[in-house]
């Protein structure tokens, strides 16, 4: 059984290609790295969606404050702890 040099070289090239593919897929930039990157992208997308919802809520609140004087008055009174004449304000300390 005589193996020709061409067949041996072809077999060696195929084996080197398979070995290279195995090392490349198992290395630091291989399949596991790709899966980790996809997972990170999915997490960032979820965070971005949550931030978009938060922004929409805050924009709606800003719009209500701009349009409704009663809403403005409530906000001012809460932040500055102001009371209308004849009102009493009770501030409870909930830090225990």
CNS distance restraints for C-alpha pairs under 8 A (distance, minus, plus):
assign (resid   3 and name CA) (resid   7 and name CA) 6.73 0.50 0.50
assign (resid   3 and name CA) (resid   8 and name CA) 6.79 0.50 0.50
assign (resid   4 and name CA) (resid   8 and name CA) 6.38 0.50 0.50
assign (resid   5 and name CA) (resid   9 and name CA) 6.05 0.50 0.50
assign (resid   6 and name CA) (resid  10 and name CA) 6.04 0.50 0.50
assign (resid   7 and name CA) (resid  11 and name CA) 6.04 0.50 0.50
assign (resid   8 and name CA) (resid  12 and name CA) 6.07 0.50 0.50
assign (resid   9 and name CA) (resid  13 and name CA) 6.10 0.50 0.50
assign (resid  10 and name CA) (resid  14 and name CA) 6.20 0.50 0.50
assign (resid  11 and name CA) (resid  15 and name CA) 6.12 0.50 0.50
assign (resid  12 and name CA) (resid  16 and name CA) 6.10 0.50 0.50
assign (resid  13 and name CA) (resid  17 and name CA) 6.12 0.50 0.50
assign (resid  14 and name CA) (resid  18 and name CA) 6.20 0.50 0.50
assign (resid  15 and name CA) (resid  19 and name CA) 6.09 0.50 0.50
assign (resid  16 and name CA) (resid  20 and name CA) 6.00 0.50 0.50
assign (resid  17 and name CA) (resid  21 and name CA) 6.12 0.50 0.50
assign (resid  18 and name CA) (resid  22 and name CA) 6.14 0.50 0.50
assign (resid  19 and name CA) (resid  23 and name CA) 6.19 0.50 0.50
assign (resid  20 and name CA) (resid  24 and name CA) 5.95 0.50 0.50
assign (resid  21 and name CA) (resid  25 and name CA) 6.01 0.50 0.50
assign (resid  22 and name CA) (resid  26 and name CA) 6.13 0.50 0.50
assign (resid  23 and name CA) (resid  27 and name CA) 5.76 0.50 0.50
assign (resid  24 and name CA) (resid  29 and name CA) 7.22 0.50 0.50
assign (resid  24 and name CA) (resid  30 and name CA) 5.91 0.50 0.50
assign (resid  25 and name CA) (resid  29 and name CA) 7.25 0.50 0.50
assign (resid  25 and name CA) (resid  30 and name CA) 4.11 0.50 0.50
assign (resid  25 and name CA) (resid  31 and name CA) 5.59 0.50 0.50
assign (resid  26 and name CA) (resid  30 and name CA) 5.19 0.50 0.50
assign (resid  26 and name CA) (resid  31 and name CA) 6.66 0.50 0.50
assign (resid  26 and name CA) (resid  32 and name CA) 7.54 0.50 0.50
assign (resid  28 and name CA) (resid  32 and name CA) 7.84 0.50 0.50
assign (resid  28 and name CA) (resid  33 and name CA) 6.43 0.50 0.50
assign (resid  29 and name CA) (resid  33 and name CA) 5.45 0.50 0.50
assign (resid  29 and name CA) (resid  34 and name CA) 7.15 0.50 0.50
assign (resid  30 and name CA) (resid  34 and name CA) 6.38 0.50 0.50
assign (resid  31 and name CA) (resid  35 and name CA) 6.21 0.50 0.50
assign (resid  32 and name CA) (resid  36 and name CA) 6.16 0.50 0.50
assign (resid  33 and name CA) (resid  37 and name CA) 6.17 0.50 0.50
assign (resid  34 and name CA) (resid  38 and name CA) 6.24 0.50 0.50
assign (resid  35 and name CA) (resid  39 and name CA) 6.19 0.50 0.50
assign (resid  36 and name CA) (resid  40 and name CA) 6.19 0.50 0.50
assign (resid  37 and name CA) (resid  41 and name CA) 6.16 0.50 0.50
assign (resid  38 and name CA) (resid  42 and name CA) 6.23 0.50 0.50
assign (resid  39 and name CA) (resid  43 and name CA) 6.27 0.50 0.50
assign (resid  40 and name CA) (resid  44 and name CA) 6.16 0.50 0.50
assign (resid  41 and name CA) (resid  45 and name CA) 6.10 0.50 0.50
assign (resid  42 and name CA) (resid  46 and name CA) 6.29 0.50 0.50
assign (resid  43 and name CA) (resid  47 and name CA) 6.25 0.50 0.50
assign (resid  44 and name CA) (resid  48 and name CA) 6.02 0.50 0.50
assign (resid  45 and name CA) (resid  49 and name CA) 6.17 0.50 0.50
assign (resid  46 and name CA) (resid  50 and name CA) 6.30 0.50 0.50
assign (resid  47 and name CA) (resid  51 and name CA) 6.18 0.50 0.50
assign (resid  48 and name CA) (resid  52 and name CA) 6.11 0.50 0.50
assign (resid  49 and name CA) (resid  53 and name CA) 6.32 0.50 0.50
assign (resid  50 and name CA) (resid  54 and name CA) 6.26 0.50 0.50
assign (resid  51 and name CA) (resid  55 and name CA) 6.08 0.50 0.50
assign (resid  52 and name CA) (resid  56 and name CA) 6.17 0.50 0.50
assign (resid  53 and name CA) (resid  57 and name CA) 6.25 0.50 0.50
assign (resid  54 and name CA) (resid  58 and name CA) 6.21 0.50 0.50
assign (resid  55 and name CA) (resid  59 and name CA) 6.03 0.50 0.50
assign (resid  56 and name CA) (resid  60 and name CA) 6.15 0.50 0.50
assign (resid  57 and name CA) (resid  61 and name CA) 6.24 0.50 0.50
assign (resid  58 and name CA) (resid  62 and name CA) 6.13 0.50 0.50
assign (resid  59 and name CA) (resid  63 and name CA) 6.11 0.50 0.50
assign (resid  60 and name CA) (resid  64 and name CA) 6.21 0.50 0.50
assign (resid  61 and name CA) (resid  65 and name CA) 6.20 0.50 0.50
assign (resid  62 and name CA) (resid  66 and name CA) 6.17 0.50 0.50
assign (resid  63 and name CA) (resid  67 and name CA) 6.12 0.50 0.50
assign (resid  64 and name CA) (resid  68 and name CA) 5.72 0.50 0.50
assign (resid  64 and name CA) (resid  71 and name CA) 6.97 0.50 0.50
assign (resid  65 and name CA) (resid  69 and name CA) 7.10 0.50 0.50
assign (resid  65 and name CA) (resid  71 and name CA) 5.62 0.50 0.50
assign (resid  65 and name CA) (resid  72 and name CA) 5.29 0.50 0.50
assign (resid  66 and name CA) (resid  72 and name CA) 7.49 0.50 0.50
assign (resid  68 and name CA) (resid  72 and name CA) 6.48 0.50 0.50
assign (resid  69 and name CA) (resid  73 and name CA) 6.17 0.50 0.50
assign (resid  70 and name CA) (resid  74 and name CA) 6.28 0.50 0.50
assign (resid  71 and name CA) (resid  75 and name CA) 6.25 0.50 0.50
assign (resid  72 and name CA) (resid  76 and name CA) 6.13 0.50 0.50
assign (resid  73 and name CA) (resid  77 and name CA) 6.03 0.50 0.50
assign (resid  74 and name CA) (resid  78 and name CA) 6.14 0.50 0.50
assign (resid  75 and name CA) (resid  79 and name CA) 6.15 0.50 0.50
assign (resid  76 and name CA) (resid  80 and name CA) 5.91 0.50 0.50
assign (resid  76 and name CA) (resid  81 and name CA) 7.79 0.50 0.50
assign (resid  76 and name CA) (resid  82 and name CA) 7.65 0.50 0.50
assign (resid  77 and name CA) (resid  81 and name CA) 5.22 0.50 0.50
assign (resid  77 and name CA) (resid  82 and name CA) 4.74 0.50 0.50
assign (resid  77 and name CA) (resid  83 and name CA) 6.64 0.50 0.50
assign (resid  78 and name CA) (resid  82 and name CA) 7.00 0.50 0.50
assign (resid  81 and name CA) (resid  89 and name CA) 7.97 0.50 0.50
assign (resid  83 and name CA) (resid  87 and name CA) 5.82 0.50 0.50
assign (resid  83 and name CA) (resid  88 and name CA) 6.90 0.50 0.50
assign (resid  83 and name CA) (resid  89 and name CA) 6.84 0.50 0.50
